[in-house]
Amino acid sequence: MRAIQIDRYGGPEVIVHRELPIPTPGPGELLIRLAWSGINFMDIHTRQGKYANSRTYPQSLPTTLGIEGAGTIEAIGSGVVGFHAGDRVAYCLAWGSYAEFAVVAAWRVVPVPDALPLDLAAASMFHGLTAHYLANDLGKLGPGVSCLILSASGGIGQLLVQLGVRLGATVYATTSSEAKAEVARKHGAAAAFLYDNGRFADTVRELTGGRGVDVVFDPVGKPTFRDSLRAARKKGLVVSLGSVGGSIHDIDPIELGEAGSLFLTRPRLADHLTDAETIRRRAADIFTALLDGSLSLQIAGRYALEDVTRAHEDLEGRRSVGKPIIQIS
Ligand SMILES: NC(=O)c1ccc[n+]([C@@H]2O[C@H](COP(=O)([O-])OP(=O)(O)OC[C@H]3O[C@@H](n4cnc5c(N)ncnc54)[C@H](OP(=O)(O)O)[C@@H]3O)[C@@H](O)[C@H]2O)c1
């Protein structure tokens, strides 16, 4: 089978195209014939070696890139119940989806409704389940709650804006360009504006009568983090969910006190997808919303397996709006 691997960490030049044997599912595992794979910043972080010492996401080299996909079940390992060959399925947070086949632990795999195209299923697992726990479990978004979403036209950002609006929260959005801000407005953001060298925090204060928002979702990291603290209300919550712009290495807890006794969390999806029931519940909510039209997902680009390097360059170059995916079969 064709697979995209890395043998060492680094830039797009470390990506290697390989022919590998089709793997065999062990006990509790499924072999999935992949139709589509999502492309995520997490793949870039994996390639760069950011998880080389991670306990949450342990890695060893060589590794096949890609952490989410959708396709059909090709073979079933011993002890697996409830799945049949040919079932349409999707999953996330198991490495190896930039390939024609992947072996995945069955508890991570969810059924895909007949009416949902497999490209949408692949595109919505990782970002959809992330937006789901951020909006519901961490942000507790709802009427009377205000939030600020950075990088609001990105893969997570677009879904988070829509979920926040659906839940009845007041959603403010910030992005690097006017075109990206317009995407957030179309999804119902109460206001969308540019980072403007950190002045987004002042804009939030003006819009909230000086108070600041209840929750800030920041996937950017170093360039925006301190202004995100300024955008939060006293005793508000700052969710540092990623570091696409660079990691934060220099935070002293006293800063949280000075910023208004803030709560800061650096969550990981793995800790919010710890069992099959939770994964199925979150995925079912996202799939249902996609099917009834109350949630829309923008595919940023459809790449061939051969074009993975270009896909990574596009994502790192901030050219993506929405979610890029790879067509595999
Ligand atoms: N904590 C969790 O559970 C969790 C789960 C999934 C992903 N994440 C993390 O969230 C972050 C975003 O992931 P994503 O997959 O949703 O990607 P994404 O939002 O589609 O990321 C791309 C966007 O990031 C923004 N960005 C800001 N600074 C950038 C830079 N220096 N280089 C490239 N892009 C930059 C760009 O939007 P603008 O141009 O508008 O800034 C770009 O469009 C990643 O760090 C990822 O690891 C965390």
The ligand as an SDF file (V2000), in Angstrom:
LIG
                    3D

 48 52  0  0  0  0  0  0  0  0999 V2000
   -5.9810   21.3470   22.3350 N   0  0  0  0  0  0  0  0  0  0  0  0
   -6.6160   20.5660   21.4930 C   0  0  0  0  0  0  0  0  0  0  0  0
   -7.4190   19.7070   21.8870 O   0  0  0  0  0  0  0  0  0  0  0  0
   -6.3420   20.7350   20.0340 C   0  0  0  0  0  0  0  0  0  0  0  0
   -7.0390   19.9380   19.1180 C   0  0  0  0  0  0  0  0  0  0  0  0
   -6.7980   20.1520   17.7760 C   0  0  0  0  0  0  0  0  0  0  0  0
   -5.8600   21.0890   17.3630 C   0  0  0  0  0  0  0  0  0  0  0  0
   -5.1830   21.8080   18.3000 N   0  0  0  0  0  0  0  0  0  0  0  0
   -4.1880   22.8090   17.9340 C   0  0  0  0  0  0  0  0  0  0  0  0
   -4.8630   23.9790   17.4750 O   0  0  0  0  0  0  0  0  0  0  0  0
   -4.0150   24.6560   16.5650 C   0  0  0  0  0  0  0  0  0  0  0  0
   -4.8110   24.9750   15.3120 C   0  0  0  0  0  0  0  0  0  0  0  0
   -5.0440   23.7690   14.6310 O   0  0  0  0  0  0  0  0  0  0  0  0
   -5.9940   23.6130   13.3880 P   0  0  0  0  0  0  0  0  0  0  0  0
   -5.7590   22.2270   12.9160 O   0  0  0  0  0  0  0  0  0  0  0  0
   -7.3700   24.0700   13.6940 O   0  0  0  0  0  0  0  0  0  0  0  0
   -5.4270   24.5600   12.3460 O   0  0  0  0  0  0  0  0  0  0  0  0
   -6.0800   25.8310   11.6970 P   0  0  0  0  0  0  0  0  0  0  0  0
   -6.8840   26.6260   12.6280 O   0  0  0  0  0  0  0  0  0  0  0  0
   -6.6870   25.4360   10.4150 O   0  0  0  0  0  0  0  0  0  0  0  0
   -4.7270   26.5870   11.5690 O   0  0  0  0  0  0  0  0  0  0  0  0
   -4.4280   27.3530   10.5480 C   0  0  0  0  0  0  0  0  0  0  0  0
   -4.6620   28.8060   10.9350 C   0  0  0  0  0  0  0  0  0  0  0  0
   -3.8210   29.1680   12.0400 O   0  0  0  0  0  0  0  0  0  0  0  0
   -3.6100   30.5630   11.9790 C   0  0  0  0  0  0  0  0  0  0  0  0
   -2.2340   30.9250   12.2520 N   0  0  0  0  0  0  0  0  0  0  0  0
   -1.8510   31.8540   13.1630 C   0  0  0  0  0  0  0  0  0  0  0  0
   -0.5340   31.9520   13.1750 N   0  0  0  0  0  0  0  0  0  0  0  0
   -0.0540   31.0890   12.2580 C   0  0  0  0  0  0  0  0  0  0  0  0
    1.2410   30.7610   11.8140 C   0  0  0  0  0  0  0  0  0  0  0  0
    2.3290   31.3600   12.3240 N   0  0  0  0  0  0  0  0  0  0  0  0
    1.3810   29.8350   10.8570 N   0  0  0  0  0  0  0  0  0  0  0  0
    0.3210   29.2260   10.3380 C   0  0  0  0  0  0  0  0  0  0  0  0
   -0.9460   29.4920   10.7240 N   0  0  0  0  0  0  0  0  0  0  0  0
   -1.1380   30.4260   11.6750 C   0  0  0  0  0  0  0  0  0  0  0  0
   -4.0230   30.9790   10.5560 C   0  0  0  0  0  0  0  0  0  0  0  0
   -5.2210   31.7210   10.6830 O   0  0  0  0  0  0  0  0  0  0  0  0
   -5.0680   33.3140   10.7480 P   0  0  0  0  0  0  0  0  0  0  0  0
   -4.3310   33.6390    9.4780 O   0  0  0  0  0  0  0  0  0  0  0  0
   -6.4260   33.8450   10.8410 O   0  0  0  0  0  0  0  0  0  0  0  0
   -4.2420   33.5670   11.9790 O   0  0  0  0  0  0  0  0  0  0  0  0
   -4.2700   29.6980    9.8320 C   0  0  0  0  0  0  0  0  0  0  0  0
   -5.2990   29.8290    8.8660 O   0  0  0  0  0  0  0  0  0  0  0  0
   -2.8130   23.7490   16.3460 C   0  0  0  0  0  0  0  0  0  0  0  0
   -1.7470   24.1790   17.1870 O   0  0  0  0  0  0  0  0  0  0  0  0
   -3.2990   22.4010   16.8040 C   0  0  0  0  0  0  0  0  0  0  0  0
   -2.2600   21.5600   17.2500 O   0  0  0  0  0  0  0  0  0  0  0  0
   -5.4170   21.6410   19.6180 C   0  0  0  0  0  0  0  0  0  0  0  0
  1  2  1  0
  2  3  2  0
  2  4  1  0
  4  5  1  0
  4 48  2  0
  5  6  2  0
  6  7  1  0
  7  8  2  0
  8  9  1  0
  8 48  1  0
  9 10  1  0
  9 46  1  0
 10 11  1  0
 11 12  1  0
 11 44  1  0
 12 13  1  0
 13 14  1  0
 14 15  2  0
 14 16  1  0
 14 17  1  0
 17 18  1  0
 18 19  2  0
 18 20  1  0
 18 21  1  0
 21 22  1  0
 22 23  1  0
 23 24  1  0
 23 42  1  0
 24 25  1  0
 25 26  1  0
 25 36  1  0
 26 27  1  0
 26 35  1  0
 27 28  2  0
 28 29  1  0
 29 30  1  0
 29 35  2  0
 30 31  1  0
 30 32  2  0
 32 33  1  0
 33 34  2  0
 34 35  1  0
 36 37  1  0
 36 42  1  0
 37 38  1  0
 38 39  2  0
 38 40  1  0
 38 41  1  0
 42 43  1  0
 44 45  1  0
 44 46  1  0
 46 47  1  0
M  CHG  2   8   1  16  -1
M  END
$$$$
